[in-house]
Amino acid sequence: MGQLKIESLDAITGKQNGDDLSWLVAAEDSVDFLKRNATEDVIVIYASAPNVLIHGVLSLARKLTPQDTSDLQHENPPDTYNSWSIAQEWSRARGRRMYLAPPLSHCGKALVGAEKLVFKRRFTGVQQGHVPIELSQKLVHSLDLHWVPERHAYCRLDERGDIEEVIKIHERDTSSVWRSFEVVTILRRDLEKFMALSKTALVLRFDFTRMREGGHGWGEFERYERSAEDLYYHGGVDAQASFCNGVMVVRPRVTVKQLVEAWKGEENPKKRQYATFKIIDRKNNANVETSCAPECIVSYFEQSALPWEVSPAFFRPEVLAKYKNDPEKYKLEDRSISCRNAWHLPTYDINEAGQVHTYIVYLSKLPYEEQLYWQSFNEWPKGTISSRAHQTDILGEWDLEPEPLRDLKQRIAKLDKNPPAWWKPRGEQLADAVRLPATGSVKEWADELLALDQLLVEGFLVKPLTRLPVSAGLKFETGWGSLRVLQEVLGGCGLTPEQVRETMTPLQQLHRLRTLVKGHAAGDEKNTAVAAAMEEFGTLRAHFQNLAGQCDRSLGTIREVLGNPQEKA
């Protein structure tokens, strides 16, 4: 979707041309911007600058006859600061009267019942400086928009799960008032949808006044009036300045019927596209390529030679990289993946050969673009599905096998719920950031070691550990880290040197590896650490899984030995 360029903002505010005489006498040229903008993907609904005022409101389309629209340029224009109010009136004939007054009640008859879109309200005597722009809540809520401060825009998630800027507030605040402006834009397709459903059209009142900075005395000027369909304005020109004032109507190019038809088309399965995948056809005991379209696969209960819906497809482990690298957009669970507001893959796993696998029926429910992404990593199976997947997905049984990383996260979550003084709660975000490495990438392994160290080792608090009631005579040196202090505390709590070593070694190994592979260690040291992990465990994934299990047991021992004074209180 297009964006309003900053050059366009400069074009309508005219900041770059303030001393150009040919520009000063050509305010009418700004109407060309309105005409072009009315047909573009992004449309201006409000602009305020020293040379420009554009203020759009939504009027009932049935009230915008040519005569009504023409009359609007002579009526009171919408006021940005005018809003809903409680009106109080008194007259000798009617006495006292109170009622709710809408913001456009002072304007012409064509704007009776109209919707104001842009508001500014000053908290007099309290609020200083810049007055913020507010948008119609009816418009914002109907379009399911939310204010995102860092984008200066009202946004939503699109069908891909990406943040889409729908209403944008452009502001430039400088030391010179002649160089400042405020502009509000909206995606035309969203405005048109709202207009069609509310039976309204956009009425743009505009005023373009061009003069030198500091102004000048208006002399004799030549007046003119212009009239066209949905565009009426008048203006004047003298030797050094010009102005143009009028009204323009922008009507929706889409109808409610067309919106309904588009909705029906989105849900029409015949219009969906489906990718082709290499799978194990479990029913016919063969490796085949087939489309994931519903007509190409069947359930267990259908009599057909077509592959079952739960036929597995296999992928290179790098398929998960996109989801791991963007945790804000994707939620990568141990067995599922979801994209915010867009799609959900209910199950996946990694087999003994290191291949990611899922079932073709779930691939069929992904957006076509996402299917193509998975297809690019699709390969023939190097084995079967994981034993865990076979137990839970095929046999329908509970998975009771221990999973070291899952168990460690659960233990940490329990600590977080009722944290002892020596533990800093880690939170879901840190826990979600730790995943088993999916590939043989050293970088991925190093990233996961860093995440695990942050989740576990950084949870221990030095000062509270030194204050625990342990055996007399225990001393701590200034500058000791949490693991060194923890080692002394465990010994002071009665563990034998062997027990202390067994408990602390996994944590120390984790912290050392994190330093080696993510820090500034010499290349030989890093390569040696990688080679040792591969030699002992075969894969970096297996090494990480083993280390997570050892850390889980260590944390269990620490929790048991140190206890939780809060629980005893």
Order of alpha helices (4+ residues) and beta strands (2+ residues): alpha-alpha-alpha-beta-beta-alpha-beta-beta-beta-beta-beta-alpha-beta-beta-beta-beta-alpha-beta-beta-beta-beta-alpha-beta-beta-beta-alpha-beta-beta-beta-beta-beta-alpha-alpha-beta-alpha-alpha-alpha-alpha-alpha-alpha-alpha-alpha-alpha
